[in-house]
């Protein structure tokens, strides 16, 4: 039985993780490799990809790593060239880089605002800019952009830069999808909710719960109708579907992965 991405070349940005476990990028690289993709894993911190590489190789999958800051245009250009040169082309692009900083318009300083827009939105633009010609050369392909429920709802904390950037990712995805539809390139967004990823322990608990991981997890779970919290593998499974030929007639849309949180009224 062949995998759902058998033989396809997939760039996954943000393929490392801030700690052990299933970050979104690590899980996406892992699931894509499980399903036969040749994964070109990108992160600005090579050490963060060590566990990703180990998990992929445990499946017998193929993974090539590349260090790049995807907010830098020349670095992204080189990333795209390296993938095409090493693996022969690109069929799938997953833009997964992102991260939040707390604060509303008064609390969030301008420098942090600019970094949030660059990190969460400009990175997607740059990767699309430099990888779309490679997808065209292939005769088509798929782009999956990882957004956030913060881009469509208030999710419990003021993080205006992050929320604005992720809303931008959703609209960017729609624009790219329509512009490139006739070239057989699909573009969709995954919208994860409040997942239990390594980011909770590494950063968010300190920002929002005084370092109390248990308290933060309880706060987040209270917003989710389902009686459990998702993790990076849930994001990865959604990305896998949208990247695969099973989603061949799906473009310019969003797949929300949040346990029902964004549909809730309280």
Order of alpha helices (4+ residues) and beta strands (2+ residues): beta-alpha-beta-alpha-beta-alpha-beta-alpha-alpha-beta-alpha-beta-alpha-alpha-alpha-beta
